[in-house]
Amino acid sequence: MLILQPRSANLLLVAAVLFTTYTASARAEVGVGAGPIEGGNVILDGSREMLDQNWTYWEGPRFSSALPIKWKVVSDPVDTGTVVMSDDPAAAGGKYGTADVVTKKAYRDFRLHVEFLVVKPGGNSGVYLQNRYEIQILDGDKTSHGMGAVINETPSPYHAYNGVGKWNAYDITFRAARFENGSRTEPAMMSMYFNGIKVHSNQKINQVWGGANSGIDGGNNGGKGITDTPGGIKLQCEGHEVLYRNIWIKELDLTAANTDFEK
């Protein structure tokens, strides 16, 4: 039987606490409930105050709502606190582009964390990187237009989805398209964990899908006319009850064409 002296026991206790703290913080960098990494900033905590402070409507060609933002702030159906619901009367019937919200700040390269919950089967929304490239939120769709897909460019990683009524998390590292003399030389690129499972790695994004009502450059050359303009993080409103909370972002400067990261 091993008998520890007080000093040895204390050292082991400290080591155990440090190890537990380290592993917990490492696990917490992705997935539901993950807090901001060092240098990251929360841009939506589920409150009306932060919604109005950091977000506004995207006034695209089909915009038909009006400030203040009409999205509802409701009680979290799973945990405590409040969350934001993508339900705006202007978007009733699935009219995307009429009441989408976008960050007031524009971004180039970044690390992004978004948590969402689909309230009812068939719930539809989307997270737009630079207000251009959509990462789909669409319950029940397992195609390249479905849940977790880089829309129309990858298959849906539907296996990682927690399902209706449960919180889900996208953790994304994004690198903007690169240009020389006004011409695109490198497409945008992203990597993503979906509920802690790596589902996209250094995925190139070639165009904006959905036309002019979808986002920046959607109306340029069929979505292929990408410009060298930073854009905000956009949340799509299609008249469905999709909830958002705990959105944070850290700006990056990714010199190399590599977005892959480990949790």
N, C-alpha and C positions, 0 to 999 in steps of 0.2 A: 504494500500500500504506500503510495506517494504522499508524504506530508509536506505541504508547502509552508515555507516561512512567510511571515507577514509581508515582507518586501516583495517576494516573488509572487505572492497572491495578488498584491496590488498592481504589479506590472502586468500580470496576465489580465486582470480586470480592465486596466486602461487599454491594453491591446485589443481586447474583445470589443470594447466600446468604440474605439477608433475604426476597427474593421467593419462593425455593424453600421456606423455612420457613413463610412466610405461607400460600402456596397449599396446602402439605401439611397445615397445621393446619386450614385451611378445609375441605379435602376430608374430613378425619378427623372432622368433627362429625357425620356420618351414615354409615351403612353398616357392614359387617362390620369389626370391629377399631377402631371409633371409641372414643376414650377420653372421659372425662367433660368436658363443657364447664365453664367457670369456675363454681364454686359447686355443681357436681354431686358426688354421692357414690356410690361403688360399693356396691351392696347384695348382689350375688352375683358372686363371682369364680371359681366352680367348686369351691371348697373346702368341706369338711365344716364347718370352723370358722365360715365366714361364713354358711353355710346355717343352722346352729343359732343363730348370734348374731342374725340379722336376720329369720328366718322361723319360722313355726309352722304348725300345721294350722288350716284353717278348720273350725270345729266347727259346721257346718250341720246340717240335720235328718237327713241321711243319713250323717253322719260315722261311720266304723267302724274307723279306724286308731287309733294311740296313739303318743304321744311316747316316745322321741325319733323324729324324722322318719325314715321308712323308705325314702325316696328314696335311690337309690344314687349314690355318687360314683365315677366311672369315668374312665379315661384318655381324653383328647381324641383322637378317631379321625383327626383331620386335622392338628392342631397339637400342640405340647407342652402339658403341664399336665393338670389334671383338670377335669371338668365334672360337672354334676348331671343325673341321668336321672329323668324323671317315670314311674317304674315302681314302684308300691306294690302289694303283694299284695291290699290291700283293694279296689282299683279294677279287678281282673281282670274282663274281660268288658265293659269300657266303663262302669263304674258311677261316673260323674262325681259329685263332691260327697262321696265317701267318704274321699278322701285328698288333696284339693287343699291346696296350701301358700299362705300369704298373709304379707305383711310384718307384723311386729309393729307397725310405725308406720303410722298412717292419713294419708291425703293429700287435699287439695282440688285445687288447680291444680298442674300439674307438666309438666316435660319429661322423657321417659322413653326409655331405650335398652335394647333386649332383643335378645340373640342366641340363636338356636335352630337345631337341626339335627334333621331327621327321619331316623331310622336306617333304617326300612323303609317300603315303599310302604303307603299308607293310614294312616300315623302320625297320631295325633290328640291335640291338647292345646289350649291357649288361654291368652291373656294377658288378664286382667280388670283394667280400670281402675276404681279405687275398689271392687274386689270386686263390681262391678255389670255393667259393660259389656264384653262379650267381643269381643276381636279374635281371630278364629279362626286356628288352626293345624290344617289338615286336608289332607294330601297327596291329590292326585287330584280334589279337589272344586273346581270352577270356578263354582259357583252363589253365591247370596247367603249360603249357609251355609258357604262354602268359604274356602280359604286367603287370609288378608289382609283378609277382609271384616269390616266392623263388622257383626256377625252379624245377619242378616235385615233389615239396613237399607241395605246397599250391595252392588253386585256384587263378586265376588272379583277383585282385581287380579292374577290368576294369572300374567300375563305377566312380573311382576317377581320371581317365585319362582325361586330357584337350583336347586331340586330335591332329591331324596333324597341323603343322604350329604354334603351341602354346608352350610356355615354361611350363615344368613340373618339379617337385622337389621330390626327395626322401630324407627323413630325417631318418637316421638309427642309432640305438645304437646296437653295436655288441659285443658279448663276445666270445672269442676264446674257442675252445675245451680244456678241462682239462685232464691232464695225471698224472699217478702215475707209477713209475718204467717202463716207456716206453709204458704203455697201456692206452688207452683212457678210462677215467672214466666218463666224461660228454661230450655230444656233443656240438658243437657250438650252439649259440642262438642269436636271433636278434628280435628287434621290429622296426616298421617302420610306418612313416606317408607318405602318398602319396598325394601331393598337400594339405597338412594340415589336411588330414583325416587319422585317425589311421586305418591301414589295417592289420598289423601283430603285435601280442603281445606275447612276450616270445616264439617265434616260434623256435623249435629245428631244426637244419640242420644236416642231418645224413650222407651225402656223397657228393662227387664231381661227377657231372653228365657231360657227354659229352666225356669221355675218356681222353687219354693222351694229346690231342690237346687242351683241355679245360682249364687246369690250374694245379697248384701244386697238387700232389697226385691223379690226374685223372687217371693215369695209374697203381695205386697201388690197387690190389685186387678189380678191377671193380669200383674204386672210393671210396671204403669203407676203404681203408688203410690210414686213416688220420694220419699225423705225427705232432709232436709238434714243428712245425717250423713257425715262423711268416711270413707273406706275405704282398705284396703291394696291393694297390687298383688298379684294372685293368679295363680298358675300352676296350670292344671288338670291333673289326673291322670286318665287314662282307661285305664290299664293298657297304654299304648303306650310304646315306647322313643323318646321325644323328649328331646333334650339341651338344657341351658341353660348359658350362661356370660355374662360381661361384661354384667351388668345394672346400670345406674346411673340415678340420678334427681336432678333439681333441682327444689325447690319454687318455685312461682311465685305471683304474685298478679295475675291477669288481670282488670283492671277492665272493659275493653272486651270485647265478645263477638267476639273475634278470636283464633284459634289458629294462623293461617297463619304459616309461617316459612320462611326461605330457608336452604339449606345453605351 
